[in-house]
């Protein structure tokens, strides 16, 4: 029996080429059990006419499915679902039974319900997405990234693609970080002192798990990167938030019984403050007095397009007490999930063992692709391109904010990609965000960045990395209108 041609349709907004969409449509039909072994598919001419596409596109898709043993061809009779095609999963009646487990008792530790807010997955559909950390497709070097990915798939790199590194990393990527990336921050490190992670957040999690217990105390900045607060809460350690000032984290405010200090000295999150040299030295001295460790998150240092970045805190450390966190996810694209830890060898040894027990290592193909992209100079070219674009957007953004008298609470001394804003006291920026959402504007309310039960409600962050220059003034105008109405 032939499958009716009406069974086949292309989903609006589906990803991939038409050929790939047809392959996926038929494969999913077989895997779901809608198309049975031995059933006949519509002819290429009939399906092409039904879908209003080229017959050769359908023919190529069928040919790929033949090669993968999803279909068979019976000469003039046409195409049929192969007897060797994967069978749909069979579920026993027990799988459909009512869940009677009392999960409120069964779950020993909760990881949901943290303060980290979610961002809309369809953010790119908004006309004015003033949200932080998203990639702009007009700036990214798709062509060279694709070439590097193809190169990493070649026979020469078969081992890096397929091998189980266990607790090791791609030596080419480690070498580039040690010889090129870290020296730009004034840091010298051996390969044994570097560990690749699944982004900076994974690096912070590994660090927390290795260094902190329920009896130890961590200090974090207030306001701070909200995901870090979630990570520390999950570790069940004692947490002391310390309010930052115009120079960042004040060393004198750190309590004497602190074990680990988390800080963002080069570009404080979210206020954009840069810690001056005298305070960096004072922070190192304060940590030395308490025999505490410092975790330095050096995110976004590449985006210092106004002035050269300050040297990393790690570069000033002579005791080995600073652990450095870096990431390529911010400068390339967030979905890359590639970061790194730099620290003393005993610490890296433990972090490496923990990573191996949880996820072994980041995929070898991703590491090798990034290695090629970095070593062939594409990364530096991309950073220059992004810096030029961000500098132009920042100029337009500053002019628009000034024209509407919107208060900037932190703008970044060296550059960056966002402004830390303060609305009038009467304005709740959570409510402001909901109102702006209806007008195609996305902002980040600031409440989640603060610690404590009573949090300031009138702060918000505006990022300009994903908004074209021509739309910035229009978007800021809409923000200013809503703020005026609410205040």
N, C-alpha and C positions, 0 to 999 in steps of 0.2 A: 504494500500500500504506500502510495506516495504522500509525503507531507504536503499539506496545502500551502501554497505560496504566501497566503495571508498570515501564516505563522511567523514569517520573517519580517522584521522591521528594524530600522536603525534608530537608536535613541538620540534625541536632540542633545547637543552638548557633549556627546561621547568623545573620548580622547582617541588619538591615533588616526592613521590613514583609513580610507574606506576599506582597503584590503584587510587591514588589521581588525577593523570593526566587524567585518563579515566573519573572519576567523574566530573572533571572540564570541560572536553571537551563536555560531554553530557549536563551538566547543562547550559553551555554557549550557546550551540546550541538551547536549549529550550527557554532560556531567550532572545536570539536574534531573535527568530521567525523562525529560519531555520528548526527546528523540531517542527511539529504541534501536537496538542492533538490528540491522537488516532493512530498516526503513529507507525509502528512496527520497532523495532530495530533489527539489525543483531543478530543472535544467538551467544551465548558465544563462541562456537567452531569456527564459521566463523570469528568473530571479532578477536579472539586470533590468528588465522592463518594469518589474514590480517596484524596484527600489529607485528607478530612474537614474541609473548609473551605467558606466561602460561595461560591456560584456567581458572585456579582457580583465577588468578588475575582479570580477567574480571568478573567472577562470583561474587567475593567479592565486586567489584565496583558496579555492578548491584544491589546487595543486599543492599548496603548503599543508593543507589538512590531510591530503593523501600521503605526503612524505612523513607526517607525524602519526600515521596509522589511525586517524580519526575517521577517514573515509576510504572507500575502495571504489574503483572504477570497473564497470562491467561492460566494456566496449560500447556498443550502440545503445545499451539499456540505460546508461547514465551513471549517476553517483549514488552510493548507498552508505549508510552508517556501518563502519567496519565492526566485525565481530570481535576484533582485538581492541576496540576503543575502550577507554576507561569506563567501568561500570559505576553508576551512581551509588553513593553510600547507602547502606541498609541500616535502619535504626530499629532496635528492638523495642517492644512495647514499654519496657522499663524506662526507656529514655523519655517517654512522654508522661511519666507519672508526676504527681504533684510533689513539689519540693517541700519536704517536711522538716528540713534542718533549721534550727534556730540560729540563724547567722549572727544575731546580736551577741550570742554567747560563744559561737564557734570561732569568730574572728578575734584573734589575740591582740592585734594592733591595727588601727585604722590609718590608711594613707590618703583617703579621700577627704574632701571637706577642708582643704587648705585655703590659704589666702590668695594664692596665685589665680588671677582672673583668666578666663578663656577669651581668646580673640576669635571673631567670626571667621569661619573658613572661607567665606565668599568676600573677604575684605577687598579683593581686587575689583569687584563689581561696583564698589562705592566710588563716587566721583572725587571725594576728598578724603582719602585714607591717611589721616595724620597719626598713624600708629607706628610703633618702634619695631625695628628689626626685621622688616620684610624686604625681600629682594625686588628690585625694579628691573623688569625684563628688558627695558630699553637700554640699560647700562651693562648688563651682564654679557660676557663674551661667550655666547653659546657655541659659536663655530669652533673655537680653539678648545673649549672644554670637551666638546664631542670628539675632536681629533685625539685628544689626550686619552679619553675613555677608550676609543678604538685601539690606540697604541697599546694600552694596558691589557687589551684582550688578545693581543697577538701572541704568536708561538713563543717569541723570545721571553715574554713575561708569563708564560704558562704557570710557572711555579708560584709566583706571587699571587696569581689569580686563584689557584686551586689548593695551595698548601694550607695546612692547619698550623699557624704560628704558635698555637697554644698560648703562652704568656708573652710572646715576643711581638715586634712590630716590623713594618717594612723598613729595612735598613736604609733605603734611599730617602724615605721621608724623614727618618730620624736624623740622617746626615745633613739634610737641607736645613732642618730646624736648628741643629747645633751650629752649623757653619754660617748660616745666612740670617735666619729669623731672630734668634736670640741675641747675636752681637748687635743688632740694631737697637736693642733695649739695654745694651751694656752688660749682657749676661753671658757668662762663660759656663758651659756645661758639657759633660761627657755623655755618650749615649746611655750609659747606665743610670744617668740621672734624669732621663726623659721618658715619659710614658704617653702614648697616644690614647685619647679618650673619645667617647661619643659626645663631643661638644663640651663646653665649659660647665654645663650643669652636671654632667656625669663626672667631671673632674672634681667639682665641689662635693658631690655625694661620696665619691671614693675617699676624699680627704676627710670628710666628716666621720665616715665609718672607721677609718684607721686611727684617727686622733682622739675622738671623743667617746666618752662613756657616760652613763647616768650620773657618775660622781664628778665629772669634769664640767668646767664652765667655759662657754664661748661668748665673746663679745662681737656684736655686729652693729653696723651703722644704722642710724634711724634718721631719715628714711633709708631704705635699702632695697636691693633686688629681692622682690617678694618670694621668688622660688627658693632662695637661700633660707629664708625663714621657715618655709615648709620643710626643707631638708633637715634643718636643725631641730625642728619640733619632732620630726619622725625619729631622730636619734635619741630623744628623751634626755639630752644633756641639759644642764642649766644654761639659760640664755639671758644675757644682759644687753639690752639695746642702749646705745650711747648716741645721743642727738648730735648730728654734725653741725658745724658752723660754716662760715664763709671760706674756711681753709680745709674743710673736710673733718676727719675724725680727730677730736682733741685728745692727745695722749694722757693728759692729767685726769681725764674723766674715766679712764679705764680702771675698774676695781682691781685691788692687789691680788685677788685669788683667781685671776683669769688664766686659763690654760692655752686658749687659741683665740686669736684676733682675726676677724675677717674684714677686709677693707678693699676699697677701690680707689687708690690714691691718685692715679693719673687722670681718672675721669669718673668722679663719684656718681654712682647710680642711686637716684635719678636726677640729682641736682646739677650734675655736670661740673662740679667744683674740682679744681686741680690742687692737690696738696703741695704747698711750697716746700723748698728744700729743707729749711730749718725745722719744719714740723716732721718731715720724713725722718730726719736724723733723730729728732726727739722721740718719735714713735719706736724706732729701733732701740734707742736707749731704754725706753720704758719697758719694752719686751725683754730686754736683757736683764733689767732689774728683777723682773718677776719670773724669769726663765720661761717665758711664754713663747709660743710659735705664732707666726703671722702668715695668713693666707692672702696673697695678693691676686685679685682678679683684674687683669690688665686688658679688659675688653675695649675694643674700638680705638686702640692706640694708633692704628693705621690712618684713621680719619683726622689727623692733626694737620689740616690744610692751612690754618691761620699762622701757626708758629710751630717750630720743631717740638716734638713731645719731650716731656721731662724724662730723665732716666728712670728706669723701673726701680722700685724699692728693692727688688732682688739684687740689682747691680750694686747697691750700697751695703749689702749684707756681708759681713765678714765672719759671722758665727754659724752660718748654715741654718738659721732659724726661719728664713722666709721660704714659703712654698709658692711657686708661681703658677698661675692658671692662664693659659692662652687659648685662643679659638680661631679657627678659619671660618666658622659658620656665620659670624657677623659680617666679615668682609667679603665672603663669596656668596653663600646663600644659606638660610637657616636650615633647610632640609638636608644639607650635607652632613650635619652632626659629626664634626671632626674638630677636636680640640687636643690639648696636651697639658701635662703636668711636668713641672721641673722642680726638683728638690734634692735633698741629700739622699745618697744611695740607700741607706736603711729604710727611709720612708718610701721611696719608689719601689723597693723590693716588696714591701707589704702591700702597697697599692696595686702592684702588678699581680700579686698572688690573689688578691680579692677580685680584681677584674677577671682573671682567668677562671675563677670559680663561678662567676656570674654570667659572663658573656664571651669568654675566651679572649677575643680581640676584635677590634673594628674590622669590617670586611677588607680583605687584601686588595681587591680591585679598586675600592674607593681610595685606599691609601696610595696605591701606585698611580692612579689617575691624578690625585692631588699632587703627588711628587713630580710628575711630568709637568703639570700646569705651573707649578712653582719654579722648577728648575729651568724651564724653557723661556722664562721671562714674562709669561702671560699674566701671572698674578700681579707683578709690579705695574705692568701696563694697565691692568684693570683698576688697581688702586689709584693710579694717576687720573684715569678717566672719571672714576667715582668722586675723587676729591675735587676736580674741576666742576662737576655737576653739582655737588653738594655745596660748594662755596657760592655758586650762583643762586641756588635755591635758598641758602641761608640769607643772602643779601636781600632777596625779594621778601622773605619771611620777616626779617627784622623791620623792613620798611612798612609792611602791612600791619604788624603788631604795633608799631609806633603810631601809625596813622589812626588806629582805633584806641590808643591809650591802654592797651592790654598789658598787664603787669608781668614782666619776665622775672622770675625768681632765681633762675640759673640758666646761663646761656653757653657755658663752655669756653674756657680761655684759649684753648688750642684748636677747637673745631668741634667735631662730632656731628650728630645727625638729628638732634632734638633740642627743644627748649623746655625747661621746667617752669611751669606757669602758676600764677596765683590769681584766683578770681576774687571778687569782693566777698567779704565774710558771709553774706546772706546766701551765696550761691552754693548749692550742693552739686558738685560736678558729676556725681552718679546720675542725678536727674538731668543735668545738662547734657550728658552723653546720650541719654535716651531720647531727648528732644532733637538733638542734632542728627541722630541716627536716621530719623524720618526724613531728613533733608539731604541724605547722602554724605554726611560728614561723620568720620570716626575720630574720636579722641580717647585718651587713656585717663580715666579718673585716678586721682592720686591716693585715695584712701588706702589701697592695698599695700602701698609702699611703707606705711607707717606702722609702728608697733603700739601695743597698748589697747585697752578697751575703748578709750575715747581718742579717736583719730581725727586730725584735721580733714574737713570735708570739702575745702575750697581749692585744693591743688589739683593740677592736671598736667599731663605731658603731651606736647605736640612734636611729633617727628616729621621730618620733611624728606626722608629717603625714598618714599614711594609716591610722592605727589609731584606731578609735572610742574615746572616753573610757572607755566601759563595759568594754572588753576589755584595756585597758592593764595593769591590776593582774594579771589572769590570765596574760597573756603574760610579764610580768616574773617572775612566780612560776615559770613553766616554765623560764625562763632560769636563775634562781637554783638550781633543783633540779639542772639539768644541770651547772652549774659546781661545785656541792658534790660531786656524784658524781665529776667528773673531777679534782678537787683533793684 
